[in-house]
Amino acid sequence: MTRKVTEECIGCGACVDSCPVTAIVLNDKAEIDPDTCIDCGACESECPVSAIVEA
């Protein structure tokens, strides 16, 4: 199961830097590519506002 970004995202980019497979891009808010995501959870633990959850 991959992760998804909720509306709580503040666009800080902490998740982008933590992703080992570069599955996250930052536009106004983070977006996770479900085909690239390996479900490691690194982004979820780095998010300061808990905006990343299991999809």
C-alpha positions in Angstrom: 0.0 0.0 0.0 1.4 3.4 -0.9 1.1 6.7 0.9 -1.0 9.7 0.0 -0.8 13.4 0.9 -3.7 15.0 2.7 -4.9 18.6 2.6 -2.8 19.3 5.8 0.4 19.5 3.6 2.2 22.8 4.0 4.6 22.2 1.1 7.7 22.3 3.2 9.5 19.6 1.2 10.7 17.4 4.1 9.2 14.4 2.5 10.9 15.0 -0.8 14.3 14.9 0.8 13.5 11.8 2.8 12.3 9.6 -0.1 14.9 7.1 -1.2 13.3 6.4 -4.6 12.4 10.0 -5.5 8.7 9.2 -5.7 7.6 12.6 -4.3 7.5 15.9 -6.2 6.7 19.2 -4.7 4.4 21.6 -6.5 2.3 23.7 -4.2 1.9 20.6 -2.1 3.7 17.2 -2.2 2.5 14.6 -4.6 3.5 10.9 -4.4 3.8 8.8 -7.5 2.1 5.5 -6.5 4.0 3.5 -9.2 7.4 4.6 -7.8 6.6 4.5 -4.1 8.0 1.5 -2.3 6.0 2.1 0.9 8.9 2.5 3.2 7.2 5.2 5.3 10.3 7.5 5.4 8.2 10.4 4.2 5.4 9.8 6.7 7.8 10.0 9.7 9.5 13.2 8.3 6.3 15.2 7.8 6.0 17.9 10.5 2.2 18.1 10.1 1.3 14.4 9.7 0.0 15.1 6.2 1.1 11.8 4.8 -1.0 8.7 5.5 -1.4 5.2 4.1 -3.6 5.2 1.0 
